[in-house]
Amino acid sequence: MTDSFEAKGLREKLVEGLRQKGITDEEVLRAIRTVPRHLFMDPAFLHHAYADKAFPIAAGQTISQPYTVAVMTSLLKVRKRDKILEIGTGSGYQAAILAEMGARVYTIERCRELYLKAQQTIAGMGYNIHFFYGDGYEGKKEYGPYDGIIITAAAPEIPVKLLEQLKTGGRLVVPLGSGDVQIMTVAERTGQDSYDYSSHGTFVFVPMLRGTVNG
């Protein structure tokens, strides 16, 4: 688990690029400047790690584009000690960003290979993240309700079980849609059975799938 002056310099450039693209949340930018993204990828790809683009990881998945991570994290409006549920651990990078911001992170991954690898990656970084192998559509009701829920895959619709696990005042962020392009959507719980929805641009994600994969 090594960082380097070169990697830190590349992260600084990445953050400046995100500023130019309109990211203004200083705490999100600080977390991206701090968390070594290259540790979540093959070590041969240091420069790719700090390009603002998605990149393939194991099991046919990708590590999200830093801009996308920054947008989604900003939309969550994370505060220290917030309880955040992440659906789709993937590489573990998004969970690490949330933990760096002081959130209490609960993350679910349906692919056992990714679930195990993300834990291994995070182990040496000092973050206390709660990992679960399971179906993200079910959420983790026993640890809720949550201040925020982030879904890192394209959902054709927002799972009702996840909406029900939000606190009143909590926010759920999801790329919504079953086509080639999704609408980044925020659902804010305003009461027992009421939610406000807002849209925040178009993005492209792999689909959110049910069940688990033991591979």
C-alpha positions as CSV (number, residue, x, y, z in Angstrom):
1,M,0.0,0.0,0.0
2,T,2.3,2.8,-1.2
3,D,1.6,6.4,-2.2
4,S,4.2,8.6,-3.8
5,F,5.0,12.3,-4.6
6,E,4.2,11.5,-8.2
7,A,0.8,10.1,-7.3
8,K,0.1,13.1,-5.0
9,G,1.0,15.5,-7.8
10,L,-1.3,13.7,-10.2
11,R,-4.2,13.9,-7.7
12,E,-3.6,17.6,-7.3
13,K,-4.0,18.0,-11.1
14,L,-7.1,15.8,-11.0
15,V,-8.7,18.0,-8.4
16,E,-7.9,21.2,-10.4
17,G,-9.5,19.5,-13.4
18,L,-12.6,18.7,-11.3
19,R,-12.8,22.4,-10.2
20,Q,-12.8,23.5,-13.8
21,K,-15.7,21.1,-14.5
22,G,-17.8,22.7,-11.8
23,I,-17.2,20.7,-8.6
24,T,-17.3,23.2,-5.8
25,D,-17.7,21.1,-2.6
26,E,-14.3,21.6,-0.9
27,E,-14.7,18.6,1.4
28,V,-15.3,16.3,-1.6
29,L,-12.3,17.7,-3.4
30,R,-10.2,17.3,-0.2
31,A,-11.2,13.6,0.0
32,I,-10.3,13.0,-3.7
33,R,-7.0,14.8,-3.1
34,T,-6.4,12.5,-0.1
35,V,-7.5,9.0,-1.2
36,P,-4.9,7.2,-3.5
37,R,-7.1,6.1,-6.4
38,H,-4.3,4.1,-7.9
39,L,-4.4,1.6,-5.0
40,F,-7.8,0.5,-6.2
41,M,-6.5,-0.4,-9.6
42,D,-3.6,-2.5,-11.1
43,P,-0.4,-0.8,-10.0
44,A,0.8,-0.6,-13.6
45,F,-1.8,2.0,-14.4
46,L,-0.7,4.9,-12.2
47,H,-1.3,7.6,-14.8
48,H,-4.7,6.1,-15.9
49,A,-5.7,6.2,-12.2
50,Y,-5.6,10.0,-12.2
51,A,-7.1,10.6,-15.6
52,D,-10.7,11.7,-15.3
53,K,-12.2,8.6,-16.8
54,A,-13.7,5.3,-15.8
55,F,-11.4,2.3,-15.9
56,P,-12.0,-1.5,-16.0
57,I,-11.6,-3.6,-12.9
58,A,-12.4,-7.2,-12.2
59,A,-15.6,-9.1,-12.9
60,G,-16.5,-6.9,-15.9
61,Q,-17.0,-3.8,-13.8
62,T,-15.4,-0.4,-13.8
63,I,-14.1,2.1,-11.2
64,S,-16.2,5.2,-11.8
65,Q,-14.9,8.4,-13.4
66,P,-13.6,10.8,-10.7
67,Y,-16.0,13.5,-11.9
68,T,-18.9,11.1,-11.5
69,V,-17.8,10.2,-7.9
70,A,-17.5,13.9,-7.1
71,V,-20.9,14.7,-8.5
72,M,-22.7,11.9,-6.7
73,T,-20.8,12.6,-3.4
74,S,-21.6,16.3,-3.6
75,L,-25.3,15.5,-4.2
76,L,-25.4,13.4,-1.0
77,K,-24.4,16.4,1.1
78,V,-22.4,14.3,3.4
79,R,-21.7,15.5,7.0
80,K,-19.4,14.0,9.5
81,R,-20.9,11.0,11.3
82,D,-23.6,10.6,8.7
83,K,-24.7,7.0,8.2
84,I,-24.3,6.2,4.4
85,L,-25.4,3.0,2.6
86,E,-23.6,2.3,-0.7
87,I,-25.1,-0.1,-3.2
88,G,-22.3,-1.5,-5.3
89,T,-18.9,-1.5,-3.6
90,G,-17.0,-2.2,-6.8
91,S,-13.4,-1.4,-6.2
92,G,-14.1,0.3,-2.9
93,Y,-13.0,3.7,-4.0
94,Q,-16.3,5.5,-3.5
95,A,-16.6,4.0,0.0
96,A,-13.2,5.2,0.8
97,I,-14.1,8.8,-0.3
98,L,-17.1,8.7,2.0
99,A,-15.1,7.3,4.9
100,E,-12.4,10.0,4.4
101,M,-15.2,12.6,4.7
102,G,-16.1,11.2,8.1
103,A,-19.2,9.2,7.2
104,R,-20.1,5.9,8.7
105,V,-20.1,3.7,5.6
106,Y,-22.1,0.5,5.0
107,T,-21.5,-1.0,1.6
108,I,-23.1,-3.9,-0.3
109,E,-21.5,-5.8,-3.2
110,R,-23.2,-8.6,-5.1
111,C,-20.0,-10.1,-6.7
112,R,-18.0,-12.0,-4.1
113,E,-14.7,-11.4,-6.0
114,L,-15.1,-7.7,-5.8
115,Y,-16.5,-7.9,-2.2
116,L,-13.3,-9.7,-1.1
117,K,-10.9,-7.5,-3.1
118,A,-12.3,-4.2,-1.9
119,Q,-11.9,-5.3,1.8
120,Q,-8.3,-6.3,1.1
121,T,-7.6,-2.9,-0.6
122,I,-9.2,-0.9,2.2
123,A,-7.6,-3.0,5.0
124,G,-4.3,-1.1,5.0
125,M,-5.9,2.4,4.7
126,G,-7.2,2.9,8.2
127,Y,-10.9,3.3,7.2
128,N,-13.6,1.6,9.3
129,I,-16.0,0.5,6.6
130,H,-18.7,-2.1,7.0
131,F,-18.8,-4.6,4.0
132,F,-21.6,-6.9,3.1
133,Y,-21.9,-9.5,0.4
134,G,-25.5,-9.5,-0.8
135,D,-28.3,-8.1,-3.0
136,G,-28.3,-4.3,-3.1
137,Y,-32.0,-4.2,-4.0
138,E,-32.6,-5.4,-0.4
139,G,-30.5,-2.8,1.3
140,K,-29.5,-3.3,5.0
141,K,-32.6,-2.4,7.0
142,E,-31.1,-3.6,10.3
143,Y,-28.4,-0.9,10.2
144,G,-30.8,1.9,9.0
145,P,-32.3,4.3,8.8
146,Y,-29.6,6.1,6.7
147,D,-28.7,9.8,6.3
148,G,-27.8,9.0,2.7
149,I,-27.9,6.1,0.2
150,I,-25.8,6.1,-3.0
151,I,-26.4,3.6,-5.8
152,T,-23.4,3.2,-8.1
153,A,-25.2,1.3,-10.9
154,A,-28.0,2.2,-13.3
155,A,-31.4,1.4,-11.7
156,P,-34.5,1.2,-14.0
157,E,-36.5,2.5,-11.0
158,I,-35.6,3.3,-7.4
159,P,-36.1,0.2,-5.2
160,V,-38.9,0.9,-2.7
161,K,-37.0,-1.0,0.1
162,L,-34.1,1.5,-0.3
163,L,-36.4,4.5,-0.1
164,E,-37.9,3.1,3.1
165,Q,-34.4,2.8,4.7
166,L,-33.8,6.6,4.3
167,K,-34.2,8.9,7.3
168,T,-36.7,11.8,6.9
169,G,-34.5,14.5,5.5
170,G,-32.1,11.8,4.0
171,R,-31.0,11.8,0.4
172,L,-30.7,8.9,-2.1
173,V,-28.6,9.5,-5.2
174,V,-29.0,7.1,-8.2
175,P,-28.3,7.1,-11.9
176,L,-31.9,6.3,-13.0
177,G,-33.0,4.7,-16.3
178,S,-32.7,1.4,-18.2
179,G,-31.4,2.8,-21.5
180,D,-27.9,3.6,-22.6
181,V,-27.8,6.9,-20.7
182,Q,-29.2,7.5,-17.2
183,I,-30.4,10.6,-15.4
184,M,-28.6,11.4,-12.1
185,T,-31.5,11.6,-9.7
186,V,-31.8,12.7,-6.0
187,A,-34.7,11.5,-3.9
188,E,-35.1,13.4,-0.6
189,R,-37.4,11.9,2.0
190,T,-39.6,14.7,3.2
191,G,-42.0,12.6,5.4
192,Q,-43.3,9.2,6.2
193,D,-44.5,8.5,2.6
194,S,-43.3,11.6,0.7
195,Y,-40.2,12.2,-1.4
196,D,-38.9,15.1,-3.5
197,Y,-37.1,14.3,-6.7
198,S,-34.6,16.3,-8.7
199,S,-32.5,15.6,-11.8
200,H,-28.8,16.4,-12.2
201,G,-27.6,15.6,-15.7
202,T,-26.9,12.5,-17.7
203,F,-24.4,9.7,-17.0
204,V,-23.6,6.2,-18.1
205,F,-23.4,3.3,-15.7
206,V,-23.4,-0.5,-15.7
207,P,-26.9,-1.9,-14.8
208,M,-28.0,-2.6,-11.2
209,L,-28.6,-6.4,-11.0
210,R,-30.5,-8.5,-8.5
211,G,-29.1,-11.4,-6.6
212,T,-25.4,-12.3,-5.9
213,V,-22.5,-13.8,-8.0
214,N,-20.2,-16.2,-6.2
215,G,-17.3,-15.6,-8.5
